[in-house]
C-alpha cells in the first residue's frame, strides 16, 4: 500500500482495513495500529493454561507494551490516549469479555448477520477476521439474523419506548427543587442537554435532581400553573429516556455522514443510549486518538456503516448524507 511500510501494510491486508479516498496517511496509520492492538489484546484472553481467565492487569499490560512499540515506530500516528483503558472498557461494555473478580475471559462465540456482514465475538486468535475499529466481522451471504439482540439493543422504536414509559407513569402534583434541571427538548449540536427552566406547554418531558450519589430522574409536565411529576426507577438509562423523548417529539438531532470510498466519516447529532453507542464504538475508530476520546466523530468501514445504519434507523434515528 502506498505510504505504508511492510509491517502496517501486512496488518492492513490481514484485517481488510483500507484507506479512505481523501484520508490523511497519518490517520490511516493510526487506525491500523488501533485495530492491531485491539486484535492482539483480545488474543491475550486466550493466553491461559491452568485457569480459564487472565488478570485484568495482564490484559492491559499487553496493550501498553504493544502501544509503546508502535509509538516508537510510528510517532506520526499521533495516538495520545491510553488505549489499554479504552480497549478494556470497550470490550467489557460491548459484551466481548466475561468478568470474575479481577479476572476476565473471552465471551462465548456468537455471530449475527445483516446486509452481507456477519458480526462476530468470542473470536479465537487463529480465526481470520476483518476489522472495523476493534470489532470483528466477515463478509457473508448468510440469512439475516438479529444483530441488535446480540448487542442488547431493544427491538422496538424509541417512540414506542417513550409511549410505554408514559403509560406506566403515576402522576402527582409536586414541585421539584430549585436546582432541578430539565431536558433540552430542542437541542442543537453544540447546546447543553439540560437547562434550568422547565417546558410549560403541557407536554411530557424529563427532569433530573442531583442526590448525594447520582441523579434522580422524573417525568414531568407543566402548563404554567400546575406542575406534575413521576419519579423514574434509578436503573433506567437517562440517555435512553432522553433519546426516546426527543424521538417522540421529532426533535432528536440527525446523524450526518460522508462516504469516503471504503470508509465513512460519521458525526453523531446526539449521544445514543449505551447499547447503541457500545456497538458503534466497537465497530468504528475515533477520528482523532486524543484524550478525551471523542464519541461524536467516528470513522467506520463503509460496508459496516450501512449495516449499522439499518439497525439505528429501525430504532428511529435519522441520518443525513453530506
C-alpha positions as CSV (number, residue, x, y, z in Angstrom):
1,X,0.0,0.0,0.0
2,X,1.3,3.4,-0.9
3,X,2.9,5.2,2.0
4,X,3.0,2.2,4.3
5,X,5.9,0.1,5.3
6,X,5.8,-3.7,5.2
7,X,4.5,-4.1,8.8
8,X,1.5,-1.8,8.6
9,X,0.7,-3.0,5.1
10,X,0.6,-6.6,6.2
11,X,-1.7,-5.7,9.2
12,X,-4.0,-3.7,7.0
13,X,-4.2,-6.5,4.5
14,X,-4.8,-9.1,7.2
15,X,-7.7,-7.2,8.7
16,X,-9.0,-5.7,5.5
17,X,-8.5,-2.1,6.6
18,X,-8.5,0.3,3.7
19,X,-7.6,4.0,3.4
20,X,-10.3,6.5,2.6
21,X,-10.2,8.3,-0.7
22,X,-9.3,11.6,0.9
23,X,-7.9,10.3,4.2
24,X,-4.5,11.6,5.5
25,X,-1.8,8.9,5.7
26,X,-1.3,9.6,9.5
27,X,-5.0,8.9,10.1
28,X,-4.8,5.7,8.2
29,X,-1.7,4.6,10.2
30,X,-3.5,5.4,13.5
31,X,-6.5,3.3,12.5
32,X,-4.4,0.3,11.6
33,X,-2.4,0.5,14.9
34,X,-5.6,0.8,16.9
35,X,-7.1,-2.3,15.3
36,X,-3.9,-4.3,15.6
37,X,-3.7,-3.5,19.3
38,X,-7.3,-4.5,19.8
39,X,-6.9,-7.8,18.0
40,X,-3.7,-8.7,19.9
41,X,-5.3,-7.6,23.2
42,X,-8.3,-9.9,22.5
43,X,-5.9,-12.7,21.6
44,X,-4.3,-12.3,25.1
45,X,-7.5,-13.5,26.6
46,X,-6.6,-17.0,25.3
47,X,-3.1,-16.9,26.9
48,X,-4.1,-19.2,29.7
49,X,-3.2,-22.8,30.6
50,X,-4.4,-23.9,34.1
51,X,-7.0,-21.2,34.6
52,X,-10.0,-20.2,32.4
53,X,-9.3,-16.5,33.0
54,X,-6.4,-13.9,32.9
55,X,-5.9,-10.9,35.1
56,X,-7.1,-7.5,34.0
57,X,-3.6,-6.3,34.8
58,X,-2.1,-8.8,32.3
59,X,-4.6,-7.7,29.6
60,X,-3.8,-4.0,30.0
61,X,0.0,-4.6,30.2
62,X,-0.1,-6.4,26.9
63,X,-1.7,-3.4,25.3
64,X,0.6,-0.9,27.0
65,X,3.7,-2.8,25.8
66,X,2.5,-3.0,22.2
67,X,1.4,0.6,22.2
68,X,4.9,1.7,23.3
69,X,6.4,-0.3,20.4
70,X,4.1,1.1,17.8
71,X,4.6,4.7,19.2
72,X,8.3,4.3,18.8
73,X,8.0,3.0,15.2
74,X,5.2,5.4,14.1
75,X,5.2,8.6,16.1
76,X,3.4,10.4,13.2
77,X,0.3,8.4,14.0
78,X,-0.1,10.8,16.9
79,X,-2.0,8.5,19.3
80,X,-2.2,10.5,22.5
81,X,-4.7,8.3,24.5
82,X,-4.0,5.4,26.8
83,X,-5.5,2.6,24.7
84,X,-5.3,0.0,27.4
85,X,-8.2,1.5,29.4
86,X,-10.1,2.4,26.2
87,X,-10.0,-1.1,24.7
88,X,-10.7,-2.8,28.0
89,X,-13.7,-0.7,28.7
90,X,-14.9,-1.1,25.1
91,X,-14.7,-4.9,25.1
92,X,-16.3,-5.0,28.5
93,X,-19.2,-2.7,27.7
94,X,-19.9,-4.4,24.3
95,X,-20.1,-7.9,25.9
96,X,-16.9,-9.4,24.4
97,X,-15.4,-10.0,27.8
98,X,-16.7,-12.0,30.8
99,X,-15.7,-10.9,34.3
100,X,-14.8,-12.6,37.6
101,X,-13.2,-10.7,40.5
102,X,-10.1,-9.0,38.9
103,X,-10.1,-11.6,36.2
104,X,-11.5,-11.7,32.6
105,X,-12.2,-14.3,29.9
106,X,-13.4,-14.1,26.3
107,X,-17.1,-14.3,25.7
108,X,-18.7,-17.4,24.2
109,X,-18.6,-17.4,20.4
110,X,-21.6,-15.7,18.8
111,X,-22.5,-14.1,15.5
112,X,-25.3,-12.4,13.7
113,X,-25.7,-11.3,10.1
114,X,-27.1,-8.2,8.4
115,X,-26.7,-6.7,5.0
116,X,-24.0,-9.1,3.9
117,X,-22.0,-8.6,7.1
118,X,-21.6,-11.2,9.9
119,X,-20.8,-9.5,13.2
120,X,-18.7,-11.8,15.5
121,X,-17.5,-12.0,19.1
122,X,-15.6,-14.7,21.1
123,X,-13.2,-15.0,18.2
124,X,-10.2,-17.2,18.8
125,X,-6.7,-15.9,17.7
126,X,-6.4,-18.4,14.9
127,X,-9.7,-17.2,13.2
128,X,-9.3,-15.0,10.2
129,X,-11.4,-11.9,10.6
130,X,-11.9,-8.5,9.1
131,X,-11.9,-5.5,11.4
132,X,-13.6,-2.1,11.7
133,X,-12.3,-0.3,14.7
134,X,-12.0,-3.0,17.4
135,X,-14.9,-5.1,16.1
136,X,-14.6,-8.4,14.3
137,X,-16.7,-9.4,11.2
138,X,-16.6,-11.3,7.9
139,X,-18.4,-10.7,4.6
140,X,-21.3,-13.2,4.4
141,X,-24.2,-14.5,2.3
142,X,-25.9,-16.0,5.4
143,X,-29.5,-15.1,6.1
144,X,-30.1,-12.1,8.2
145,X,-30.4,-12.6,12.0
146,X,-30.9,-10.2,14.9
147,X,-27.6,-8.2,15.3
148,X,-29.4,-5.8,17.7
149,X,-30.3,-8.7,20.1
150,X,-26.6,-9.8,20.1
151,X,-25.6,-6.4,21.4
152,X,-28.7,-5.9,23.7
153,X,-30.3,-3.2,21.6
154,X,-34.1,-3.2,22.2
155,X,-36.3,-4.5,19.3
156,X,-38.7,-1.5,19.2
157,X,-38.6,2.1,18.2
158,X,-37.5,4.9,20.5
159,X,-41.0,6.4,20.2
160,X,-42.6,3.2,21.3
161,X,-40.3,3.1,24.3
162,X,-41.4,6.6,25.2
163,X,-45.1,5.7,24.9
164,X,-44.6,2.7,27.1
165,X,-42.9,4.8,29.7
166,X,-45.7,7.3,29.8
167,X,-48.4,4.6,30.1
168,X,-46.8,3.3,33.3
169,X,-46.5,6.8,34.9
170,X,-48.2,7.6,38.2
171,X,-48.5,11.4,38.4
172,X,-48.7,13.6,41.5
173,X,-48.7,17.3,41.9
174,X,-45.3,18.2,43.3
175,X,-42.7,20.9,42.8
176,X,-39.1,19.9,42.2
177,X,-36.2,21.6,43.9
178,X,-34.9,24.9,42.6
179,X,-31.7,23.3,41.4
180,X,-33.6,20.7,39.2
181,X,-32.6,20.6,35.6
182,X,-34.8,19.9,32.6
183,X,-34.2,18.1,29.3
184,X,-33.5,20.5,26.4
185,X,-36.2,19.3,24.0
186,X,-35.0,21.4,21.1
187,X,-31.2,20.7,21.1
188,X,-28.7,21.6,18.5
189,X,-25.3,20.0,18.2
190,X,-23.4,22.4,20.5
191,X,-26.1,23.0,23.1
192,X,-26.2,21.5,26.5
193,X,-28.5,18.6,27.0
194,X,-30.1,20.1,30.2
195,X,-31.5,23.5,31.0
196,X,-32.5,25.4,34.1
197,X,-36.2,26.0,33.2
198,X,-39.0,23.5,32.5
199,X,-41.1,23.4,29.4
200,X,-44.5,24.9,30.2
201,X,-46.6,23.8,27.2
202,X,-48.2,20.8,28.9
203,X,-46.1,18.2,27.1
204,X,-44.3,15.4,29.0
205,X,-40.5,15.6,29.3
206,X,-37.7,14.6,31.7
207,X,-36.2,16.4,34.8
208,X,-33.3,15.4,36.9
209,X,-32.3,16.3,40.5
210,X,-28.9,15.7,41.9
211,X,-28.8,13.4,45.0
212,X,-25.8,12.5,47.2
213,X,-24.5,9.9,44.8
214,X,-26.4,10.2,41.5
215,X,-29.1,12.0,39.6
216,X,-32.8,11.1,40.2
217,X,-34.9,11.4,37.1
218,X,-38.6,12.3,36.7
219,X,-41.2,12.6,34.1
220,X,-42.8,16.0,34.4
221,X,-45.5,18.1,32.7
222,X,-46.5,21.7,33.4
223,X,-48.9,24.1,31.8
224,X,-47.5,27.0,33.8
225,X,-49.9,26.7,36.7
226,X,-49.9,23.0,37.7
227,X,-46.7,21.0,37.9
228,X,-46.9,17.2,38.0
229,X,-44.2,14.7,38.1
230,X,-43.4,11.0,38.4
231,X,-40.1,9.6,39.7
232,X,-38.5,7.1,37.4
233,X,-36.6,3.9,38.5
234,X,-32.9,4.5,39.1
235,X,-32.0,1.6,36.8
236,X,-33.4,3.3,33.8
237,X,-30.8,4.8,31.4
238,X,-31.2,8.6,31.4
239,X,-29.7,8.7,27.9
240,X,-32.1,6.1,26.6
241,X,-35.1,8.1,28.0
242,X,-33.7,11.4,26.6
243,X,-33.4,9.9,23.1
244,X,-36.8,8.4,23.4
245,X,-38.4,11.7,24.5
246,X,-36.7,13.6,21.7
247,X,-37.6,11.0,19.1
248,X,-41.3,11.2,20.1
249,X,-41.2,14.9,19.5
250,X,-39.3,14.6,16.2
251,X,-36.5,16.8,17.7
252,X,-33.8,14.2,18.0
253,X,-30.8,15.7,16.0
254,X,-29.9,13.7,13.0
255,X,-26.6,12.0,12.4
256,X,-24.5,13.2,9.5
257,X,-22.2,11.1,7.4
258,X,-19.9,11.4,4.3
259,X,-18.8,8.3,2.3
260,X,-15.1,8.5,1.5
261,X,-14.6,5.4,-0.6
262,X,-14.0,2.4,1.7
263,X,-14.6,4.4,4.9
264,X,-17.4,6.7,6.1
265,X,-17.0,9.8,8.3
266,X,-19.8,10.0,10.8
267,X,-20.8,12.8,13.2
268,X,-23.4,11.9,15.8
269,X,-26.1,14.6,16.4
270,X,-26.9,13.3,19.9
271,X,-25.2,10.7,22.1
272,X,-27.2,7.5,21.8
273,X,-28.0,5.1,24.7
274,X,-25.2,2.8,25.9
275,X,-26.1,-0.3,23.8
276,X,-26.2,1.6,20.6
277,X,-23.1,3.6,21.5
278,X,-21.2,0.5,22.5
279,X,-21.9,-1.2,19.2
280,X,-21.0,1.9,17.2
281,X,-17.7,2.4,19.1
282,X,-16.8,-1.2,18.8
283,X,-17.0,-1.1,15.0
284,X,-15.5,2.3,14.4
285,X,-12.4,4.4,15.0
286,X,-12.2,7.8,16.6
287,X,-11.3,10.5,14.1
288,X,-8.5,11.6,16.4
289,X,-6.8,9.5,19.0
290,X,-6.5,12.2,21.7
291,X,-7.7,12.5,25.3
292,X,-10.6,12.7,25.9
293,X,-11.8,10.1,23.4
294,X,-14.4,11.7,21.1
295,X,-17.6,9.7,20.9
296,X,-19.3,12.0,18.4
297,X,-16.9,12.0,15.5
298,X,-16.2,8.4,14.2
299,X,-14.7,6.6,11.2
300,X,-16.4,3.4,10.0
301,X,-15.7,0.9,7.3
302,X,-18.3,1.7,4.7
303,X,-19.8,-1.7,4.5
304,X,-20.1,-1.9,8.3
305,X,-21.6,1.6,8.3
306,X,-24.5,0.8,6.1
307,X,-25.3,-2.3,8.2
308,X,-25.2,-0.3,11.4
309,X,-27.4,2.4,9.7
310,X,-30.1,-0.2,9.2
311,X,-30.0,-1.1,12.9
312,X,-30.1,2.5,14.0
313,X,-32.9,3.6,11.6
314,X,-35.1,0.7,12.8
315,X,-34.9,2.3,16.2
316,X,-35.8,5.7,14.9
317,X,-32.5,7.5,14.4
318,X,-32.1,9.7,11.3
319,X,-29.1,10.0,9.0
320,X,-28.3,12.8,6.5
321,X,-25.6,12.3,3.8
322,X,-23.4,15.3,3.3
